[in-house]
């Protein structure tokens, strides 16, 4: 059950990270095209980058946990 939940969460966070990366690129493009890089716009981009970093760290932890459970399942057999 824990392994299934971890895999599900890893997939969800992977999709969130992918969306956030695309959103960061789109935001940089739109700001550079239509606006100036102000402190406010850089703050929004930094917040999106921080969210992406948190998602990637959670994915790393979940994958490490999944591998640990997979290895312990192999040891039981």
mmCIF file of the N, C-alpha and C atoms, coordinates in Angstrom:
data_MODEL
# 
_entry.id   MODEL 
# 
loop_
_atom_site.group_PDB 
_atom_site.id 
_atom_site.type_symbol 
_atom_site.label_atom_id 
_atom_site.label_alt_id 
_atom_site.label_comp_id 
_atom_site.label_asym_id 
_atom_site.label_entity_id 
_atom_site.label_seq_id 
_atom_site.pdbx_PDB_ins_code 
_atom_site.Cartn_x 
_atom_site.Cartn_y 
_atom_site.Cartn_z 
_atom_site.occupancy 
_atom_site.B_iso_or_equiv 
_atom_site.pdbx_formal_charge 
_atom_site.auth_seq_id 
_atom_site.auth_comp_id 
_atom_site.auth_asym_id 
_atom_site.auth_atom_id 
_atom_site.pdbx_PDB_model_num 
ATOM 1   N N  . UNK A 1 1  ? 0.820  -1.187  0.000   1.00 0.00 ? 1  UNK A N  1 
ATOM 2   C CA . UNK A 1 1  ? 0.000  0.000   0.000   1.00 0.00 ? 1  UNK A CA 1 
ATOM 3   C C  . UNK A 1 1  ? 0.868  1.256   0.000   1.00 0.00 ? 1  UNK A C  1 
ATOM 4   N N  . UNK A 1 2  ? 1.924  1.264   0.816   1.00 0.00 ? 2  UNK A N  1 
ATOM 5   C CA . UNK A 1 2  ? 2.801  2.426   0.873   1.00 0.00 ? 2  UNK A CA 1 
ATOM 6   C C  . UNK A 1 2  ? 3.501  2.647   -0.461  1.00 0.00 ? 2  UNK A C  1 
ATOM 7   N N  . UNK A 1 3  ? 3.899  1.548   -1.089  1.00 0.00 ? 3  UNK A N  1 
ATOM 8   C CA . UNK A 1 3  ? 4.593  1.648   -2.370  1.00 0.00 ? 3  UNK A CA 1 
ATOM 9   C C  . UNK A 1 3  ? 3.667  2.219   -3.436  1.00 0.00 ? 3  UNK A C  1 
ATOM 10  N N  . UNK A 1 4  ? 2.429  1.771   -3.461  1.00 0.00 ? 4  UNK A N  1 
ATOM 11  C CA . UNK A 1 4  ? 1.457  2.258   -4.440  1.00 0.00 ? 4  UNK A CA 1 
ATOM 12  C C  . UNK A 1 4  ? 1.185  3.739   -4.236  1.00 0.00 ? 4  UNK A C  1 
ATOM 13  N N  . UNK A 1 5  ? 1.015  4.139   -2.992  1.00 0.00 ? 5  UNK A N  1 
ATOM 14  C CA . UNK A 1 5  ? 0.782  5.547   -2.689  1.00 0.00 ? 5  UNK A CA 1 
ATOM 15  C C  . UNK A 1 5  ? 1.996  6.392   -3.066  1.00 0.00 ? 5  UNK A C  1 
ATOM 16  N N  . UNK A 1 6  ? 3.183  5.889   -2.797  1.00 0.00 ? 6  UNK A N  1 
ATOM 17  C CA . UNK A 1 6  ? 4.401  6.618   -3.152  1.00 0.00 ? 6  UNK A CA 1 
ATOM 18  C C  . UNK A 1 6  ? 4.535  6.777   -4.663  1.00 0.00 ? 6  UNK A C  1 
ATOM 19  N N  . UNK A 1 7  ? 4.225  5.731   -5.403  1.00 0.00 ? 7  UNK A N  1 
ATOM 20  C CA . UNK A 1 7  ? 4.289  5.816   -6.867  1.00 0.00 ? 7  UNK A CA 1 
ATOM 21  C C  . UNK A 1 7  ? 3.266  6.825   -7.377  1.00 0.00 ? 7  UNK A C  1 
ATOM 22  N N  . UNK A 1 8  ? 2.059  6.784   -6.833  1.00 0.00 ? 8  UNK A N  1 
ATOM 23  C CA . UNK A 1 8  ? 1.012  7.722   -7.241  1.00 0.00 ? 8  UNK A CA 1 
ATOM 24  C C  . UNK A 1 8  ? 1.439  9.162   -6.962  1.00 0.00 ? 8  UNK A C  1 
ATOM 25  N N  . UNK A 1 9  ? 1.977  9.418   -5.772  1.00 0.00 ? 9  UNK A N  1 
ATOM 26  C CA . UNK A 1 9  ? 2.427  10.767  -5.435  1.00 0.00 ? 9  UNK A CA 1 
ATOM 27  C C  . UNK A 1 9  ? 3.601  11.204  -6.304  1.00 0.00 ? 9  UNK A C  1 
ATOM 28  N N  . UNK A 1 10 ? 4.500  10.286  -6.629  1.00 0.00 ? 10 UNK A N  1 
ATOM 29  C CA . UNK A 1 10 ? 5.628  10.626  -7.492  1.00 0.00 ? 10 UNK A CA 1 
ATOM 30  C C  . UNK A 1 10 ? 5.148  11.038  -8.879  1.00 0.00 ? 10 UNK A C  1 
ATOM 31  N N  . UNK A 1 11 ? 4.153  10.343  -9.395  1.00 0.00 ? 11 UNK A N  1 
ATOM 32  C CA . UNK A 1 11 ? 3.603  10.698  -10.711 1.00 0.00 ? 11 UNK A CA 1 
ATOM 33  C C  . UNK A 1 11 ? 2.924  12.064  -10.651 1.00 0.00 ? 11 UNK A C  1 
ATOM 34  N N  . UNK A 1 12 ? 2.143  12.305  -9.607  1.00 0.00 ? 12 UNK A N  1 
ATOM 35  C CA . UNK A 1 12 ? 1.455  13.595  -9.463  1.00 0.00 ? 12 UNK A CA 1 
ATOM 36  C C  . UNK A 1 12 ? 2.466  14.735  -9.366  1.00 0.00 ? 12 UNK A C  1 
ATOM 37  N N  . UNK A 1 13 ? 3.481  14.578  -8.534  1.00 0.00 ? 13 UNK A N  1 
ATOM 38  C CA . UNK A 1 13 ? 4.484  15.629  -8.390  1.00 0.00 ? 13 UNK A CA 1 
ATOM 39  C C  . UNK A 1 13 ? 5.320  15.787  -9.652  1.00 0.00 ? 13 UNK A C  1 
ATOM 40  N N  . UNK A 1 14 ? 5.525  14.721  -10.407 1.00 0.00 ? 14 UNK A N  1 
ATOM 41  C CA . UNK A 1 14 ? 6.228  14.835  -11.687 1.00 0.00 ? 14 UNK A CA 1 
ATOM 42  C C  . UNK A 1 14 ? 5.432  15.679  -12.667 1.00 0.00 ? 14 UNK A C  1 
ATOM 43  N N  . UNK A 1 15 ? 4.137  15.441  -12.727 1.00 0.00 ? 15 UNK A N  1 
ATOM 44  C CA . UNK A 1 15 ? 3.285  16.244  -13.606 1.00 0.00 ? 15 UNK A CA 1 
ATOM 45  C C  . UNK A 1 15 ? 3.239  17.703  -13.159 1.00 0.00 ? 15 UNK A C  1 
ATOM 46  N N  . UNK A 1 16 ? 3.169  17.930  -11.853 1.00 0.00 ? 16 UNK A N  1 
ATOM 47  C CA . UNK A 1 16 ? 3.197  19.299  -11.340 1.00 0.00 ? 16 UNK A CA 1 
ATOM 48  C C  . UNK A 1 16 ? 4.512  19.994  -11.681 1.00 0.00 ? 16 UNK A C  1 
ATOM 49  N N  . UNK A 1 17 ? 5.614  19.278  -11.560 1.00 0.00 ? 17 UNK A N  1 
ATOM 50  C CA . UNK A 1 17 ? 6.918  19.856  -11.883 1.00 0.00 ? 17 UNK A CA 1 
ATOM 51  C C  . UNK A 1 17 ? 7.026  20.188  -13.357 1.00 0.00 ? 17 UNK A C  1 
ATOM 52  N N  . UNK A 1 18 ? 6.549  19.297  -14.195 1.00 0.00 ? 18 UNK A N  1 
ATOM 53  C CA . UNK A 1 18 ? 6.578  19.550  -15.634 1.00 0.00 ? 18 UNK A CA 1 
ATOM 54  C C  . UNK A 1 18 ? 5.751  20.782  -15.977 1.00 0.00 ? 18 UNK A C  1 
ATOM 55  N N  . UNK A 1 19 ? 4.561  20.891  -15.395 1.00 0.00 ? 19 UNK A N  1 
ATOM 56  C CA . UNK A 1 19 ? 3.721  22.060  -15.627 1.00 0.00 ? 19 UNK A CA 1 
ATOM 57  C C  . UNK A 1 19 ? 4.414  23.331  -15.132 1.00 0.00 ? 19 UNK A C  1 
ATOM 58  N N  . UNK A 1 20 ? 5.033  23.265  -13.958 1.00 0.00 ? 20 UNK A N  1 
ATOM 59  C CA . UNK A 1 20 ? 5.683  24.442  -13.389 1.00 0.00 ? 20 UNK A CA 1 
ATOM 60  C C  . UNK A 1 20 ? 6.869  24.890  -14.239 1.00 0.00 ? 20 UNK A C  1 
ATOM 61  N N  . UNK A 1 21 ? 7.630  23.947  -14.783 1.00 0.00 ? 21 UNK A N  1 
ATOM 62  C CA . UNK A 1 21 ? 8.763  24.303  -15.639 1.00 0.00 ? 21 UNK A CA 1 
ATOM 63  C C  . UNK A 1 21 ? 8.273  24.992  -16.903 1.00 0.00 ? 21 UNK A C  1 
ATOM 64  N N  . UNK A 1 22 ? 7.224  24.460  -17.504 1.00 0.00 ? 22 UNK A N  1 
ATOM 65  C CA . UNK A 1 22 ? 6.650  25.088  -18.700 1.00 0.00 ? 22 UNK A CA 1 
ATOM 66  C C  . UNK A 1 22 ? 6.103  26.467  -18.350 1.00 0.00 ? 22 UNK A C  1 
ATOM 67  N N  . UNK A 1 23 ? 5.491  26.598  -17.186 1.00 0.00 ? 23 UNK A N  1 
ATOM 68  C CA . UNK A 1 23 ? 4.941  27.875  -16.750 1.00 0.00 ? 23 UNK A CA 1 
ATOM 69  C C  . UNK A 1 23 ? 6.045  28.909  -16.529 1.00 0.00 ? 23 UNK A C  1 
ATOM 70  N N  . UNK A 1 24 ? 7.171  28.494  -15.977 1.00 0.00 ? 24 UNK A N  1 
ATOM 71  C CA . UNK A 1 24 ? 8.299  29.410  -15.784 1.00 0.00 ? 24 UNK A CA 1 
ATOM 72  C C  . UNK A 1 24 ? 8.812  29.908  -17.128 1.00 0.00 ? 24 UNK A C  1 
ATOM 73  N N  . UNK A 1 25 ? 8.992  28.998  -18.067 1.00 0.00 ? 25 UNK A N  1 
ATOM 74  C CA . UNK A 1 25 ? 9.483  29.384  -19.394 1.00 0.00 ? 25 UNK A CA 1 
ATOM 75  C C  . UNK A 1 25 ? 8.498  30.327  -20.070 1.00 0.00 ? 25 UNK A C  1 
ATOM 76  N N  . UNK A 1 26 ? 7.212  30.015  -19.975 1.00 0.00 ? 26 UNK A N  1 
ATOM 77  C CA . UNK A 1 26 ? 6.187  30.868  -20.571 1.00 0.00 ? 26 UNK A CA 1 
ATOM 78  C C  . UNK A 1 26 ? 6.169  32.247  -19.906 1.00 0.00 ? 26 UNK A C  1 
ATOM 79  N N  . UNK A 1 27 ? 6.315  32.294  -18.597 1.00 0.00 ? 27 UNK A N  1 
ATOM 80  C CA . UNK A 1 27 ? 6.321  33.571  -17.885 1.00 0.00 ? 27 UNK A CA 1 
ATOM 81  C C  . UNK A 1 27 ? 7.513  34.425  -18.286 1.00 0.00 ? 27 UNK A C  1 
ATOM 82  N N  . UNK A 1 28 ? 8.680  33.809  -18.386 1.00 0.00 ? 28 UNK A N  1 
ATOM 83  C CA . UNK A 1 28 ? 9.870  34.557  -18.800 1.00 0.00 ? 28 UNK A CA 1 
ATOM 84  C C  . UNK A 1 28 ? 9.683  35.107  -20.204 1.00 0.00 ? 28 UNK A C  1 
ATOM 85  N N  . UNK A 1 29 ? 9.141  34.300  -21.090 1.00 0.00 ? 29 UNK A N  1 
ATOM 86  C CA . UNK A 1 29 ? 8.900  34.750  -22.466 1.00 0.00 ? 29 UNK A CA 1 
ATOM 87  C C  . UNK A 1 29 ? 7.914  35.916  -22.502 1.00 0.00 ? 29 UNK A C  1 
ATOM 88  N N  . UNK A 1 30 ? 6.794  35.780  -21.789 1.00 0.00 ? 30 UNK A N  1 
ATOM 89  C CA . UNK A 1 30 ? 5.779  36.831  -21.811 1.00 0.00 ? 30 UNK A CA 1 
ATOM 90  C C  . UNK A 1 30 ? 6.264  38.115  -21.152 1.00 0.00 ? 30 UNK A C  1 
ATOM 91  N N  . UNK A 1 31 ? 6.999  38.005  -20.063 1.00 0.00 ? 31 UNK A N  1 
ATOM 92  C CA . UNK A 1 31 ? 7.524  39.197  -19.399 1.00 0.00 ? 31 UNK A CA 1 
ATOM 93  C C  . UNK A 1 31 ? 8.542  39.895  -20.287 1.00 0.00 ? 31 UNK A C  1 
ATOM 94  N N  . UNK A 1 32 ? 9.408  39.122  -20.921 1.00 0.00 ? 32 UNK A N  1 
ATOM 95  C CA . UNK A 1 32 ? 10.419 39.748  -21.780 1.00 0.00 ? 32 UNK A CA 1 
ATOM 96  C C  . UNK A 1 32 ? 9.791  40.361  -23.026 1.00 0.00 ? 32 UNK A C  1 
ATOM 97  N N  . UNK A 1 33 ? 8.680  39.827  -23.462 1.00 0.00 ? 33 UNK A N  1 
ATOM 98  C CA . UNK A 1 33 ? 8.044  40.345  -24.677 1.00 0.00 ? 33 UNK A CA 1 
ATOM 99  C C  . UNK A 1 33 ? 7.155  41.555  -24.406 1.00 0.00 ? 33 UNK A C  1 
ATOM 100 N N  . UNK A 1 34 ? 6.360  41.513  -23.351 1.00 0.00 ? 34 UNK A N  1 
ATOM 101 C CA . UNK A 1 34 ? 5.349  42.544  -23.132 1.00 0.00 ? 34 UNK A CA 1 
ATOM 102 C C  . UNK A 1 34 ? 5.629  43.483  -21.964 1.00 0.00 ? 34 UNK A C  1 
ATOM 103 N N  . UNK A 1 35 ? 6.518  43.130  -21.069 1.00 0.00 ? 35 UNK A N  1 
ATOM 104 C CA . UNK A 1 35 ? 6.765  43.943  -19.882 1.00 0.00 ? 35 UNK A CA 1 
ATOM 105 C C  . UNK A 1 35 ? 8.265  44.106  -19.674 1.00 0.00 ? 35 UNK A C  1 
ATOM 106 N N  . UNK A 1 36 ? 8.586  44.741  -18.566 1.00 0.00 ? 36 UNK A N  1 
ATOM 107 C CA . UNK A 1 36 ? 9.974  44.834  -18.126 1.00 0.00 ? 36 UNK A CA 1 
ATOM 108 C C  . UNK A 1 36 ? 10.159 43.910  -16.930 1.00 0.00 ? 36 UNK A C  1 
ATOM 109 N N  . UNK A 1 37 ? 11.382 43.504  -16.716 1.00 0.00 ? 37 UNK A N  1 
ATOM 110 C CA . UNK A 1 37 ? 11.673 42.671  -15.550 1.00 0.00 ? 37 UNK A CA 1 
ATOM 111 C C  . UNK A 1 37 ? 11.725 43.573  -14.323 1.00 0.00 ? 37 UNK A C  1 
ATOM 112 N N  . UNK A 1 38 ? 10.628 43.633  -13.610 1.00 0.00 ? 38 UNK A N  1 
ATOM 113 C CA . UNK A 1 38 ? 10.559 44.412  -12.379 1.00 0.00 ? 38 UNK A CA 1 
ATOM 114 C C  . UNK A 1 38 ? 10.753 43.474  -11.199 1.00 0.00 ? 38 UNK A C  1 
ATOM 115 N N  . UNK A 1 39 ? 10.807 44.081  -10.022 1.00 0.00 ? 39 UNK A N  1 
ATOM 116 C CA . UNK A 1 39 ? 10.973 43.275  -8.815  1.00 0.00 ? 39 UNK A CA 1 
ATOM 117 C C  . UNK A 1 39 ? 9.773  42.351  -8.614  1.00 0.00 ? 39 UNK A C  1 
ATOM 118 N N  . UNK A 1 40 ? 8.604  42.834  -8.959  1.00 0.00 ? 40 UNK A N  1 
ATOM 119 C CA . UNK A 1 40 ? 7.388  42.026  -8.818  1.00 0.00 ? 40 UNK A CA 1 
ATOM 120 C C  . UNK A 1 40 ? 7.401  40.819  -9.760  1.00 0.00 ? 40 UNK A C  1 
ATOM 121 N N  . UNK A 1 41 ? 7.741  41.056  -11.020 1.00 0.00 ? 41 UNK A N  1 
ATOM 122 C CA . UNK A 1 41 ? 7.756  39.945  -11.980 1.00 0.00 ? 41 UNK A CA 1 
ATOM 123 C C  . UNK A 1 41 ? 8.855  38.940  -11.651 1.00 0.00 ? 41 UNK A C  1 
ATOM 124 N N  . UNK A 1 42 ? 9.993  39.423  -11.189 1.00 0.00 ? 42 UNK A N  1 
ATOM 125 C CA . UNK A 1 42 ? 11.058 38.501  -10.785 1.00 0.00 ? 42 UNK A CA 1 
ATOM 126 C C  . UNK A 1 42 ? 10.659 37.707  -9.542  1.00 0.00 ? 42 UNK A C  1 
ATOM 127 N N  . UNK A 1 43 ? 9.860  38.326  -8.667  1.00 0.00 ? 43 UNK A N  1 
ATOM 128 C CA . UNK A 1 43 ? 9.361  37.615  -7.489  1.00 0.00 ? 43 UNK A CA 1 
ATOM 129 C C  . UNK A 1 43 ? 8.424  36.478  -7.865  1.00 0.00 ? 43 UNK A C  1 
ATOM 130 N N  . UNK A 1 44 ? 7.566  36.735  -8.865  1.00 0.00 ? 44 UNK A N  1 
ATOM 131 C CA . UNK A 1 44 ? 6.675  35.671  -9.331  1.00 0.00 ? 44 UNK A CA 1 
ATOM 132 C C  . UNK A 1 44 ? 7.469  34.517  -9.938  1.00 0.00 ? 44 UNK A C  1 
ATOM 133 N N  . UNK A 1 45 ? 8.474  34.843  -10.723 1.00 0.00 ? 45 UNK A N  1 
ATOM 134 C CA . UNK A 1 45 ? 9.300  33.797  -11.340 1.00 0.00 ? 45 UNK A CA 1 
ATOM 135 C C  . UNK A 1 45 ? 10.078 33.034  -10.270 1.00 0.00 ? 45 UNK A C  1 
ATOM 136 N N  . UNK A 1 46 ? 10.597 33.758  -9.276  1.00 0.00 ? 46 UNK A N  1 
ATOM 137 C CA . UNK A 1 46 ? 11.331 33.096  -8.194  1.00 0.00 ? 46 UNK A CA 1 
ATOM 138 C C  . UNK A 1 46 ? 10.409 32.172  -7.394  1.00 0.00 ? 46 UNK A C  1 
ATOM 139 N N  . UNK A 1 47 ? 9.174  32.592  -7.176  1.00 0.00 ? 47 UNK A N  1 
ATOM 140 C CA . UNK A 1 47 ? 8.210  31.747  -6.468  1.00 0.00 ? 47 UNK A CA 1 
ATOM 141 C C  . UNK A 1 47 ? 7.896  30.481  -7.239  1.00 0.00 ? 47 UNK A C  1 
ATOM 142 N N  . UNK A 1 48 ? 7.762  30.617  -8.552  1.00 0.00 ? 48 UNK A N  1 
ATOM 143 C CA . UNK A 1 48 ? 7.510  29.442  -9.390  1.00 0.00 ? 48 UNK A CA 1 
ATOM 144 C C  . UNK A 1 48 ? 8.722  28.513  -9.391  1.00 0.00 ? 48 UNK A C  1 
ATOM 145 N N  . UNK A 1 49 ? 9.915  29.096  -9.413  1.00 0.00 ? 49 UNK A N  1 
ATOM 146 C CA . UNK A 1 49 ? 11.132 28.283  -9.376  1.00 0.00 ? 49 UNK A CA 1 
ATOM 147 C C  . UNK A 1 49 ? 11.256 27.555  -8.035  1.00 0.00 ? 49 UNK A C  1 
ATOM 148 N N  . UNK A 1 50 ? 10.894 28.232  -6.957  1.00 0.00 ? 50 UNK A N  1 
ATOM 149 C CA . UNK A 1 50 ? 10.934 27.602  -5.637  1.00 0.00 ? 50 UNK A CA 1 
ATOM 150 C C  . UNK A 1 50 ? 9.932  26.452  -5.551  1.00 0.00 ? 50 UNK A C  1 
ATOM 151 N N  . UNK A 1 51 ? 8.734  26.644  -6.093  1.00 0.00 ? 51 UNK A N  1 
ATOM 152 C CA . UNK A 1 51 ? 7.728  25.580  -6.120  1.00 0.00 ? 51 UNK A CA 1 
ATOM 153 C C  . UNK A 1 51 ? 8.237  24.381  -6.912  1.00 0.00 ? 51 UNK A C  1 
ATOM 154 N N  . UNK A 1 52 ? 8.874  24.646  -8.059  1.00 0.00 ? 52 UNK A N  1 
ATOM 155 C CA . UNK A 1 52 ? 9.427  23.564  -8.874  1.00 0.00 ? 52 UNK A CA 1 
ATOM 156 C C  . UNK A 1 52 ? 10.508 22.810  -8.110  1.00 0.00 ? 52 UNK A C  1 
ATOM 157 N N  . UNK A 1 53 ? 11.353 23.539  -7.403  1.00 0.00 ? 53 UNK A N  1 
ATOM 158 C CA . UNK A 1 53 ? 12.419 22.910  -6.621  1.00 0.00 ? 53 UNK A CA 1 
ATOM 159 C C  . UNK A 1 53 ? 11.841 22.018  -5.522  1.00 0.00 ? 53 UNK A C  1 
ATOM 160 N N  . UNK A 1 54 ? 10.820 22.504  -4.838  1.00 0.00 ? 54 UNK A N  1 
ATOM 161 C CA . UNK A 1 54 ? 10.185 21.699  -3.786  1.00 0.00 ? 54 UNK A CA 1 
ATOM 162 C C  . UNK A 1 54 ? 9.579  20.431  -4.378  1.00 0.00 ? 54 UNK A C  1 
ATOM 163 N N  . UNK A 1 55 ? 8.912  20.555  -5.521  1.00 0.00 ? 55 UNK A N  1 
ATOM 164 C CA . UNK A 1 55 ? 8.327  19.372  -6.175  1.00 0.00 ? 55 UNK A CA 1 
ATOM 165 C C  . UNK A 1 55 ? 9.405  18.365  -6.558  1.00 0.00 ? 55 UNK A C  1 
ATOM 166 N N  . UNK A 1 56 ? 10.520 18.845  -7.093  1.00 0.00 ? 56 UNK A N  1 
ATOM 167 C CA . UNK A 1 56 ? 11.598 17.941  -7.493  1.00 0.00 ? 56 UNK A CA 1 
ATOM 168 C C  . UNK A 1 56 ? 12.227 17.249  -6.290  1.00 0.00 ? 56 UNK A C  1 
ATOM 169 N N  . UNK A 1 57 ? 12.355 17.958  -5.176  1.00 0.00 ? 57 UNK A N  1 
ATOM 170 C CA . UNK A 1 57 ? 12.894 17.343  -3.958  1.00 0.00 ? 57 UNK A CA 1 
ATOM 171 C C  . UNK A 1 57 ? 11.944 16.258  -3.447  1.00 0.00 ? 57 UNK A C  1 
ATOM 172 N N  . UNK A 1 58 ? 10.645 16.533  -3.480  1.00 0.00 ? 58 UNK A N  1 
ATOM 173 C CA . UNK A 1 58 ? 9.663  15.531  -3.047  1.00 0.00 ? 58 UNK A CA 1 
ATOM 174 C C  . UNK A 1 58 ? 9.724  14.307  -3.957  1.00 0.00 ? 58 UNK A C  1 
ATOM 175 N N  . UNK A 1 59 ? 9.866  14.526  -5.266  1.00 0.00 ? 59 UNK A N  1 
ATOM 176 C CA . UNK A 1 59 ? 9.987  13.403  -6.207  1.00 0.00 ? 59 UNK A CA 1 
ATOM 177 C C  . UNK A 1 59 ? 11.222 12.574  -5.881  1.00 0.00 ? 59 UNK A C  1 
ATOM 178 N N  . UNK A 1 60 ? 12.343 13.239  -5.626  1.00 0.00 ? 60 UNK A N  1 
ATOM 179 C CA . UNK A 1 60 ? 13.582 12.533  -5.294  1.00 0.00 ? 60 UNK A CA 1 
ATOM 180 C C  . UNK A 1 60 ? 13.399 11.678  -4.041  1.00 0.00 ? 60 UNK A C  1 
ATOM 181 N N  . UNK A 1 61 ? 12.758 12.233  -3.024  1.00 0.00 ? 61 UNK A N  1 
ATOM 182 C CA . UNK A 1 61 ? 12.533 11.491  -1.782  1.00 0.00 ? 61 UNK A CA 1 
ATOM 183 C C  . UNK A 1 61 ? 11.602 10.303  -2.022  1.00 0.00 ? 61 UNK A C  1 
ATOM 184 N N  . UNK A 1 62 ? 10.547 10.515  -2.802  1.00 0.00 ? 62 UNK A N  1 
ATOM 185 C CA . UNK A 1 62 ? 9.605  9.423   -3.076  1.00 0.00 ? 62 UNK A CA 1 
ATOM 186 C C  . UNK A 1 62 ? 10.250 8.306   -3.886  1.00 0.00 ? 62 UNK A C  1 
ATOM 187 N N  . UNK A 1 63 ? 11.054 8.661   -4.878  1.00 0.00 ? 63 UNK A N  1 
ATOM 188 C CA . UNK A 1 63 ? 11.727 7.636   -5.685  1.00 0.00 ? 63 UNK A CA 1 
ATOM 189 C C  . UNK A 1 63 ? 12.705 6.845   -4.820  1.00 0.00 ? 63 UNK A C  1 
ATOM 190 N N  . UNK A 1 64 ? 13.402 7.539   -3.941  1.00 0.00 ? 64 UNK A N  1 
ATOM 191 C CA . UNK A 1 64 ? 14.322 6.856   -3.028  1.00 0.00 ? 64 UNK A CA 1 
ATOM 192 C C  . UNK A 1 64 ? 13.556 5.889   -2.120  1.00 0.00 ? 64 UNK A C  1 
ATOM 193 N N  . UNK A 1 65 ? 12.394 6.317   -1.656  1.00 0.00 ? 65 UNK A N  1 
ATOM 194 C CA . UNK A 1 65 ? 11.559 5.466   -0.799  1.00 0.00 ? 65 UNK A CA 1 
ATOM 195 C C  . UNK A 1 65 ? 11.023 4.260   -1.571  1.00 0.00 ? 65 UNK A C  1 
ATOM 196 N N  . UNK A 1 66 ? 10.624 4.483   -2.821  1.00 0.00 ? 66 UNK A N  1 
ATOM 197 C CA . UNK A 1 66 ? 10.116 3.383   -3.652  1.00 0.00 ? 66 UNK A CA 1 
ATOM 198 C C  . UNK A 1 66 ? 11.212 2.351   -3.884  1.00 0.00 ? 66 UNK A C  1 
ATOM 199 N N  . UNK A 1 67 ? 12.408 2.827   -4.192  1.00 0.00 ? 67 UNK A N  1 
ATOM 200 C CA . UNK A 1 67 ? 13.524 1.894   -4.418  1.00 0.00 ? 67 UNK A CA 1 
ATOM 201 C C  . UNK A 1 67 ? 13.855 1.111   -3.155  1.00 0.00 ? 67 UNK A C  1 
ATOM 202 N N  . UNK A 1 68 ? 13.768 1.765   -2.009  1.00 0.00 ? 68 UNK A N  1 
ATOM 203 C CA . UNK A 1 68 ? 14.047 1.090   -0.742  1.00 0.00 ? 68 UNK A CA 1 
ATOM 204 C C  . UNK A 1 68 ? 13.024 -0.018  -0.500  1.00 0.00 ? 68 UNK A C  1 
ATOM 205 N N  . UNK A 1 69 ? 11.742 0.274   -0.742  1.00 0.00 ? 69 UNK A N  1 
ATOM 206 C CA . UNK A 1 69 ? 10.704 -0.741  -0.548  1.00 0.00 ? 69 UNK A CA 1 
ATOM 207 C C  . UNK A 1 69 ? 10.825 -1.859  -1.573  1.00 0.00 ? 69 UNK A C  1 
ATOM 208 N N  . UNK A 1 70 ? 11.219 -1.536  -2.793  1.00 0.00 ? 70 UNK A N  1 
ATOM 209 C CA . UNK A 1 70 ? 11.396 -2.560  -3.818  1.00 0.00 ? 70 UNK A CA 1 
ATOM 210 C C  . UNK A 1 70 ? 12.548 -3.485  -3.440  1.00 0.00 ? 70 UNK A C  1 
ATOM 211 N N  . UNK A 1 71 ? 13.621 -2.908  -2.931  1.00 0.00 ? 71 UNK A N  1 
ATOM 212 C CA . UNK A 1 71 ? 14.772 -3.711  -2.522  1.00 0.00 ? 71 UNK A CA 1 
ATOM 213 C C  . UNK A 1 71 ? 14.411 -4.606  -1.347  1.00 0.00 ? 71 UNK A C  1 
ATOM 214 N N  . UNK A 1 72 ? 13.637 -4.078  -0.388  1.00 0.00 ? 72 UNK A N  1 
ATOM 215 C CA . UNK A 1 72 ? 13.266 -4.902  0.767   1.00 0.00 ? 72 UNK A CA 1 
ATOM 216 C C  . UNK A 1 72 ? 12.303 -6.020  0.359   1.00 0.00 ? 72 UNK A C  1 
ATOM 217 N N  . UNK A 1 73 ? 11.474 -5.781  -0.669  1.00 0.00 ? 73 UNK A N  1 
ATOM 218 C CA . UNK A 1 73 ? 10.599 -6.847  -1.177  1.00 0.00 ? 73 UNK A CA 1 
ATOM 219 C C  . UNK A 1 73 ? 11.419 -7.960  -1.815  1.00 0.00 ? 73 UNK A C  1 
ATOM 220 N N  . UNK A 1 74 ? 12.492 -7.620  -2.504  1.00 0.00 ? 74 UNK A N  1 
ATOM 221 C CA . UNK A 1 74 ? 13.349 -8.631  -3.129  1.00 0.00 ? 74 UNK A CA 1 
ATOM 222 C C  . UNK A 1 74 ? 14.095 -9.439  -2.073  1.00 0.00 ? 74 UNK A C  1 
ATOM 223 N N  . UNK A 1 75 ? 14.448 -8.798  -0.960  1.00 0.00 ? 75 UNK A N  1 
ATOM 224 C CA . UNK A 1 75 ? 15.162 -9.499  0.102   1.00 0.00 ? 75 UNK A CA 1 
ATOM 225 C C  . UNK A 1 75 ? 14.279 -10.532 0.796   1.00 0.00 ? 75 UNK A C  1 
ATOM 226 N N  . UNK A 1 76 ? 12.985 -10.313 0.809   1.00 0.00 ? 76 UNK A N  1 
ATOM 227 C CA . UNK A 1 76 ? 12.066 -11.245 1.470   1.00 0.00 ? 76 UNK A CA 1 
ATOM 228 C C  . UNK A 1 76 ? 11.952 -12.559 0.721   1.00 0.00 ? 76 UNK A C  1 
ATOM 229 N N  . UNK A 1 77 ? 12.106 -12.510 -0.592  1.00 0.00 ? 77 UNK A N  1 
ATOM 230 C CA . UNK A 1 77 ? 11.909 -13.713 -1.412  1.00 0.00 ? 77 UNK A CA 1 
ATOM 231 C C  . UNK A 1 77 ? 13.065 -14.631 -1.332  1.00 0.00 ? 77 UNK A C  1 
# 
